[in-house]
Structure formats: structure tokens, C-alpha cells
Amino acid sequence: MKSAAMLKPAAVAAMVKAEDREIERAAFWLLVPPPARVVAMMVSRLPRERANDPLTAFSTAERHAIAMALTMLESHVGMALRCMRDDAPATRAQLH
């Protein structure tokens, strides 16, 4: 890897910005309520004890798997919410 002295100022700034975003994500992960983090582990088929791990403890592959599982859960929870509400269905069938 190139040393910081060999990089252009814009490249160094981009590296710092990326590191700042990761620190921010790690801080927000700690703000997610523990039960929600447990659910995230369960839907991604990781041990529930990992819910207490800092964000930096997860590999890129684990983070991707968690994100995919949470996206699917978000969709399913949204459907369950619509089922529980007393709203008109989003789609209607027409009988001929």
C-alpha cells in the first residue's frame, strides 16, 4: 500500500471520509436496541450472542448476509403490518 506521503490530498481525504463513515455506522449500531440486534442475528442465521458484538467484529460477508436478511425481514414485517391494520387491501381481485 502507498504511504500517505505518496498519495494525493484528495485520496487521503477520501480515505479519512470512508473511515469516518465506518465509525459513524459503528456508533449507530450500538444505538439499535439489543432485541432488534438479536432479531438481526436470528434472521441471518448467526448466533444470537453476536448481537452484542461491535459492528467492526463482523466480516464483510457477514454484514452483507445480515443486510440481505434484514431487507427480506423488512418486506415480511411490512406485509404483516398491512394484514394487522384495518385498511383496504392493496390489491383487489375482480370477479367476471
C-alpha positions in Angstrom: 0.0 0.0 0.0 1.2 3.5 -0.7 2.2 5.6 2.2 0.2 8.8 2.9 3.1 10.9 1.7 2.8 9.4 -1.7 -1.0 9.9 -2.0 -2.6 13.0 -3.4 -4.5 15.1 -0.8 -7.9 14.2 -2.4 -7.1 10.5 -2.0 -6.1 10.9 1.7 -9.3 12.9 2.3 -11.4 10.2 0.7 -9.8 7.6 2.9 -10.5 9.7 6.0 -14.1 10.2 4.9 -14.6 6.5 4.4 -13.1 5.8 7.9 -15.4 8.5 9.4 -18.5 6.8 7.8 -17.5 3.5 9.3 -17.0 5.0 12.7 -20.5 6.6 12.4 -22.1 3.3 11.3 -20.4 1.5 14.3 -21.8 4.2 16.7 -25.3 3.8 15.2 -25.1 0.0 15.5 -24.7 0.5 19.3 -27.9 2.6 19.3 -30.0 -0.2 17.8 -31.9 -1.7 20.7 -30.5 -5.1 21.8 -33.7 -7.0 20.9 -33.6 -5.7 17.4 -29.9 -6.7 17.1 -30.9 -10.2 18.3 -33.6 -10.4 15.6 -31.0 -9.3 13.0 -28.7 -12.2 14.1 -31.6 -14.7 14.1 -32.9 -13.8 10.6 -29.3 -14.0 9.2 -28.8 -17.4 11.0 -25.9 -16.1 13.1 -25.7 -16.9 16.8 -27.8 -14.5 18.8 -24.8 -13.8 21.1 -23.3 -11.9 18.2 -25.9 -9.2 18.7 -23.6 -7.8 21.4 -20.6 -7.7 19.1 -19.4 -4.3 17.8 -20.0 -3.6 14.1 -16.3 -4.0 13.4 -16.4 -7.6 14.6 -18.5 -8.6 11.5 -16.8 -9.6 8.3 -17.8 -8.0 5.0 -19.6 -11.3 4.1 -21.4 -11.4 7.4 -22.5 -7.8 7.1 -23.8 -8.5 3.6 -25.7 -11.5 4.8 -27.2 -9.5 7.6 -28.2 -6.7 5.3 -29.9 -9.1 2.9 -31.7 -10.9 5.7 -32.9 -7.6 7.2 -34.2 -6.4 3.8 -36.2 -9.6 3.5 -37.5 -9.2 7.0 -38.4 -5.6 6.4 -40.6 -6.8 3.5 -42.2 -9.5 5.5 -42.9 -7.3 8.5 -44.4 -4.7 6.2 -46.8 -7.3 4.8 -47.7 -8.5 8.4 -48.3 -4.9 9.4 -50.7 -4.4 6.5 -52.5 -7.6 7.5 -53.0 -6.4 11.0 -54.3 -3.0 10.1 -57.9 -2.4 9.2 -57.0 -1.0 5.8 -58.4 -1.9 2.5 -56.2 -4.4 0.7 -53.6 -3.0 -1.6 -54.8 -5.2 -4.4 -58.3 -6.3 -5.4 -59.5 -9.2 -7.4 -62.2 -8.7 -10.0 -64.7 -11.5 -10.5 -66.1 -11.8 -14.0 
